Amino acid sequence: MSRPPYKLLRRRSLSRLVITCEHASRALPAGPALDRASREMLRCHRGWDIGIWEIVREVSGRLGATAIGGRYSRLLADLNRSPSDSSLILPEVDGVRLPFNTRMTPREAGRRVQKIHAPYHTEIDRQLARRAVAGVLPFLISFHSFTPYLNPRRRRFDVGVLYQDHQDLARALGRSLERCGFSVRYNRPYSGLEGLIYAASRHGSNHRVPYLELEFNQRALDSKGNCRRVARGAAKAIDELLQEIPPRRS
């Protein structure tokens, strides 16, 4: 791989807001030829979080925030999973065999963690450490999106605010999002209390900074115009919350 396995916006900023986006892309590096079923799997919500990088780019621009996004599909190595998680690299999804994950030996899995997973998380650590040196207390938010239908239940809300350690901040952000016109749920469609916000929890806990995860319904992310509209509201809500968080460490 000639490029880092992550995308980086505003790398030199010392913004209070730091955004991570683990499932920003459906791309793969050069590799084996794909059949139709595996190509379709990469395009759907299993392969990436549809629309979310558009949201991140807009919010990053409006708030001057540093943002780190995964360059490759979550099916290559899921950046929102621990390296020891059995779902980090899946040989098949929904009955579809993934040719780039077949015959995955422990040694090859380790190389993939070293080349894709580790550099992404190292960059998050670096960005948070830069702020610690400068005395800035960052607010870490991981951005994701979710499919409006799953097995075959319909998810009707606009945004999920996921938390593990910061319920008060989650509720405050949820209220700000509601004032911006979003319908909000807490720890849905997944729960931070069940260990399902790995990236935000790992870095927020290690650096002792407040952290949350936001999950946006993909039904509203079907065009660039709609993504910009959602991002404007999200940026406004986050900016409101930032006013309530001390800007520097005590």
Beta strands, then each sheet from edge to edge (+ up, - down):
strand 1: 6-9
strand 2: 17-21
strand 3: 66-70
strand 4: 92-93
strand 5: 96-97
strand 6: 139-146
strand 7: 149-150
strand 8: 153-154
strand 9: 159-162
strand 10: 184-186
strand 11: 211-217
sheet 1: 1+ 3- 2- 6- 11- 9+ 10+
sheet 2: 4+ 5-
sheet 3: 7+ 8-
end
